[in-house]
């Protein structure tokens, strides 16, 4: 619990319950870390959104996986910038398509799949072969629509919100670049024009967004490898009750299921059971 000292008399405080206990975290879902800094800010209302200027990212537990993702993002960015040497990244050129662009689209979306599956499974949605219809349950827990990114030193295409139009009530139909990936992957000849520069750019920034929404970006690895190429223009705002609290002395981090994702798994199981009963009638 944290006190709400904003405009409170000296002899009274209001306690606000945090969403998680000390040392608890959601697996592969980012939240800022609570630090002693907040104990010294007496006009801070824990129910209001806090500026990212105060955010400190938790230590990344699985550095091996994180480094693998970072290396893959570096390789994709290298391929994309090689394409930019031939096809200038301007709005007029976003419909350009080709095999090199297709490769960037497929590689980026493959990594998006990997990150989404990890977050979904760790959150309590235990589908072995999840689809985009299942992945949409991550929109709210990860605040995916709140991220806006851009390429540094490239002004012709502006900033992008890869998940900006995606809603929890919709499936992959509203995520155009991911739908293009599925189309091109399964029928390259018919849908080859969808392997265009616009979809490849959005997919690459979608991969970067998922990486940030899973692990954060305030760390030396991101700063050294990626920050020179990608800029975070906008990110979710979190209230203090959303923050991860460090474990107490002598205890370890405990990963817990996300209540929203877990509830969607229960709903999914009920729907699946009902369909099975109907098919047997």
C-alpha positions as CSV (number, residue, x, y, z in Angstrom):
1,X,0.0,0.0,0.0
2,X,1.1,3.6,-0.6
3,X,-0.2,6.7,1.0
4,X,-2.1,9.4,-0.9
5,X,-0.7,12.5,0.7
6,X,-2.1,15.0,-1.8
7,X,-3.9,17.8,0.1
8,X,-4.4,15.6,3.1
9,X,-4.3,17.0,6.7
10,X,-1.2,16.0,8.6
11,X,-3.1,13.7,10.9
12,X,-4.8,11.7,8.1
13,X,-3.6,9.6,5.2
14,X,-5.5,7.5,2.6
15,X,-4.1,4.1,1.7
16,X,-4.3,2.9,-1.8
17,X,-3.9,-0.8,-2.5
18,X,-1.3,-1.7,-5.1
19,X,-2.4,-4.2,-7.8
20,X,0.5,-6.6,-6.9
21,X,2.2,-7.5,-3.7
22,X,6.0,-7.0,-3.1
23,X,8.0,-9.0,-5.5
24,X,5.1,-10.0,-7.8
25,X,5.3,-9.5,-11.5
26,X,3.4,-10.5,-14.7
27,X,5.6,-12.6,-16.9
28,X,6.7,-10.8,-20.1
29,X,4.4,-7.8,-19.4
30,X,6.2,-4.5,-18.6
31,X,5.4,-2.2,-15.7
32,X,7.6,0.5,-14.2
33,X,9.4,-0.3,-10.9
34,X,8.5,1.4,-7.6
35,X,11.6,3.1,-6.1
36,X,12.3,5.0,-2.9
37,X,12.0,8.2,-5.0
38,X,8.2,8.1,-4.7
39,X,8.4,8.2,-0.9
40,X,9.8,11.7,-1.1
41,X,7.2,13.1,-3.5
42,X,4.5,14.2,-1.0
43,X,2.1,15.8,-3.6
44,X,1.9,12.6,-5.7
45,X,-1.5,11.1,-6.1
46,X,-1.1,7.4,-6.6
47,X,-4.4,7.1,-8.5
48,X,-3.3,9.6,-11.2
49,X,-1.0,8.8,-14.1
50,X,2.6,9.5,-13.4
51,X,5.0,11.1,-15.9
52,X,7.4,8.7,-17.7
53,X,10.2,11.0,-16.4
54,X,9.9,9.1,-13.1
55,X,9.9,5.6,-14.6
56,X,12.6,3.1,-13.8
57,X,12.5,-0.2,-15.6
58,X,12.8,-3.5,-13.7
59,X,15.9,-5.6,-14.1
60,X,15.5,-8.0,-17.0
61,X,15.6,-11.5,-15.6
62,X,16.1,-13.5,-18.8
63,X,18.9,-11.6,-20.5
64,X,19.6,-14.5,-22.9
65,X,16.1,-14.2,-24.5
66,X,16.2,-10.4,-24.4
67,X,19.6,-10.3,-26.2
68,X,18.3,-12.7,-28.8
69,X,15.3,-10.5,-29.5
70,X,17.5,-7.4,-29.7
71,X,19.9,-9.0,-32.1
72,X,17.0,-10.1,-34.3
73,X,15.6,-6.5,-34.3
74,X,19.1,-5.2,-35.2
75,X,19.2,-7.6,-38.2
76,X,15.7,-6.6,-39.4
77,X,16.5,-2.9,-39.1
78,X,19.7,-3.4,-41.1
79,X,17.7,-5.1,-43.8
80,X,15.1,-2.4,-43.8
81,X,17.7,0.4,-44.0
82,X,19.3,-1.4,-47.0
83,X,15.9,-1.2,-48.6
84,X,15.7,2.5,-47.8
85,X,18.9,2.9,-49.9
86,X,17.0,1.8,-53.0
87,X,13.4,2.8,-52.1
88,X,13.3,6.1,-50.3
89,X,11.1,6.0,-47.2
90,X,8.6,8.5,-48.4
91,X,4.8,8.4,-48.3
92,X,4.7,8.1,-52.2
93,X,6.8,4.9,-52.0
94,X,4.9,3.0,-49.3
95,X,3.1,0.8,-51.8
96,X,6.4,-0.5,-53.2
97,X,6.7,-4.3,-52.8
98,X,9.2,-7.0,-53.4
99,X,11.0,-10.0,-52.0
100,X,13.4,-8.1,-49.7
101,X,10.4,-6.2,-48.3
102,X,8.5,-9.4,-47.9
103,X,11.3,-10.9,-45.9
104,X,11.3,-7.9,-43.4
105,X,7.5,-8.3,-43.0
106,X,7.7,-12.0,-42.3
107,X,10.7,-11.8,-40.0
108,X,9.1,-9.0,-38.0
109,X,5.7,-10.7,-37.6
110,X,7.4,-14.0,-36.6
111,X,9.0,-12.2,-33.7
112,X,5.7,-10.5,-32.8
113,X,4.1,-13.9,-32.7
114,X,6.9,-15.2,-30.4
115,X,6.6,-12.2,-27.9
116,X,2.8,-12.4,-27.9
117,X,2.7,-16.1,-27.3
118,X,5.1,-15.8,-24.4
119,X,3.0,-13.0,-22.8
120,X,-0.3,-14.8,-23.3
121,X,0.9,-18.1,-21.9
122,X,2.6,-16.5,-18.9
123,X,-0.6,-14.4,-18.4
124,X,-2.7,-17.6,-18.0
125,X,-4.1,-18.1,-21.5
126,X,-2.9,-21.7,-22.1
127,X,-3.8,-22.2,-25.8
128,X,-0.9,-24.1,-27.4
129,X,-1.4,-22.6,-30.8
130,X,-2.8,-19.1,-30.2
131,X,-4.0,-16.9,-33.1
132,X,-4.5,-13.2,-33.4
133,X,-8.0,-13.7,-32.1
134,X,-6.4,-14.8,-28.9
135,X,-3.6,-12.2,-29.0
136,X,-6.0,-9.4,-28.8
137,X,-6.5,-10.1,-25.1
138,X,-3.0,-8.5,-24.6
139,X,-4.2,-5.1,-25.8
140,X,-5.4,-4.0,-22.4
141,X,-2.8,-5.6,-20.1
142,X,0.1,-4.3,-22.2
143,X,-1.5,-1.0,-23.3
144,X,-0.3,-1.8,-26.8
145,X,-2.3,1.0,-28.5
146,X,-0.6,3.6,-26.4
147,X,2.8,3.2,-28.0
148,X,4.0,5.5,-30.9
149,X,7.5,5.0,-32.4
150,X,9.5,6.5,-35.2
151,X,12.8,6.0,-37.0
152,X,15.5,8.4,-36.1
153,X,16.7,10.7,-38.9
154,X,13.9,9.5,-41.2
155,X,11.2,12.2,-41.5
156,X,9.4,11.2,-44.7
157,X,7.1,8.6,-43.1
158,X,6.4,10.2,-39.7
159,X,5.6,8.4,-36.4
160,X,3.7,5.1,-36.3
161,X,1.4,3.4,-33.8
162,X,1.5,-0.2,-35.0
163,X,-1.3,-1.3,-32.6
164,X,-3.2,2.0,-32.6
165,X,-6.3,0.8,-34.4
166,X,-6.5,-2.6,-32.8
167,X,-9.3,-3.1,-30.3
168,X,-10.0,-5.9,-27.8
169,X,-13.3,-6.7,-29.5
170,X,-11.7,-7.1,-32.9
171,X,-9.4,-9.7,-34.4
172,X,-6.6,-9.4,-36.8
173,X,-8.9,-7.6,-39.3
174,X,-8.0,-4.3,-37.8
175,X,-4.3,-5.0,-37.7
176,X,-3.6,-4.6,-41.4
177,X,0.2,-5.3,-41.4
178,X,-0.3,-8.6,-39.5
179,X,-3.1,-9.7,-41.9
180,X,-0.8,-8.9,-44.8
181,X,1.8,-11.2,-43.2
182,X,-0.6,-14.1,-43.0
183,X,-1.8,-13.5,-46.5
184,X,1.7,-13.3,-48.0
185,X,3.0,-16.3,-45.9
186,X,0.2,-18.6,-47.1
187,X,-0.3,-17.4,-50.7
188,X,2.7,-15.3,-51.9
189,X,1.6,-15.1,-55.5
190,X,-1.9,-13.9,-54.8
191,X,-1.1,-11.4,-52.1
192,X,2.5,-10.4,-53.1
193,X,1.5,-6.7,-53.4
194,X,0.7,-6.7,-49.7
195,X,4.4,-7.3,-49.0
196,X,4.8,-3.6,-49.3
197,X,7.0,-1.0,-47.6
198,X,4.2,0.3,-45.4
199,X,3.3,-3.1,-44.0
200,X,7.0,-3.9,-43.5
201,X,7.7,-0.6,-41.6
202,X,4.6,-1.1,-39.4
203,X,5.6,-4.7,-38.7
204,X,9.1,-3.7,-37.7
205,X,7.9,-1.0,-35.4
206,X,5.3,-3.5,-34.1
207,X,8.1,-5.9,-33.2
208,X,9.9,-3.0,-31.4
209,X,6.7,-2.1,-29.6
210,X,6.1,-5.7,-28.4
211,X,9.7,-5.8,-27.2
212,X,9.2,-2.6,-25.2
213,X,5.8,-3.7,-23.9
214,X,7.4,-6.9,-22.7
215,X,10.7,-5.7,-21.2
216,X,10.8,-1.9,-21.2
217,X,13.6,0.1,-22.9
218,X,15.4,1.9,-20.1
219,X,18.4,-0.4,-20.1
220,X,22.0,-0.3,-21.5
221,X,21.3,-3.0,-24.2
222,X,18.4,-1.0,-25.8
223,X,20.3,2.2,-25.4
224,X,23.4,0.9,-27.1
225,X,21.8,-1.2,-29.8
226,X,18.4,0.3,-30.7
227,X,18.0,3.8,-29.4
228,X,20.2,5.3,-32.2
229,X,17.7,3.9,-34.8
230,X,14.3,4.0,-33.1
231,X,12.7,6.8,-31.0
232,X,9.8,6.3,-28.5
233,X,7.5,9.2,-29.2
234,X,4.7,8.1,-26.8
235,X,4.2,5.4,-24.2
236,X,1.5,4.3,-21.8
237,X,1.1,6.3,-18.6
238,X,0.9,4.2,-15.4
239,X,-0.6,5.1,-12.0
240,X,1.5,4.2,-9.0
241,X,-0.8,1.3,-8.1
242,X,0.3,-0.4,-11.4
243,X,4.0,-0.3,-10.6
244,X,6.0,-3.4,-9.7
245,X,7.2,-3.3,-6.1
246,X,10.7,-4.8,-5.4
247,X,10.7,-8.0,-3.3
248,X,11.3,-7.8,0.4
249,X,14.8,-8.5,1.6
250,X,15.7,-12.1,1.3
251,X,12.8,-13.0,-1.0
252,X,12.6,-13.7,-4.7
253,X,10.5,-12.4,-7.6
254,X,7.2,-14.3,-8.0
255,X,5.6,-14.4,-11.4
256,X,1.8,-14.3,-11.3
257,X,-1.0,-14.7,-13.9
258,X,-2.6,-11.5,-15.1
259,X,-6.2,-11.3,-13.9
260,X,-7.6,-10.0,-17.2
261,X,-5.8,-12.6,-19.4
262,X,-6.8,-15.3,-17.0
263,X,-10.4,-14.3,-17.1
264,X,-10.4,-14.4,-20.9
265,X,-9.0,-18.0,-20.7
266,X,-11.9,-19.0,-18.5
267,X,-14.4,-17.5,-21.0
268,X,-12.6,-19.2,-23.8
269,X,-12.8,-22.6,-22.1
270,X,-16.5,-22.1,-21.4
271,X,-17.2,-21.2,-25.0
272,X,-15.2,-24.2,-26.2
273,X,-17.0,-26.6,-23.9
274,X,-20.4,-25.2,-25.0
275,X,-19.5,-25.7,-28.7
276,X,-18.4,-29.3,-28.0
277,X,-21.7,-30.0,-26.2
278,X,-23.7,-28.5,-29.1
279,X,-21.7,-30.6,-31.7
280,X,-22.6,-33.8,-29.8
281,X,-26.3,-33.1,-29.9
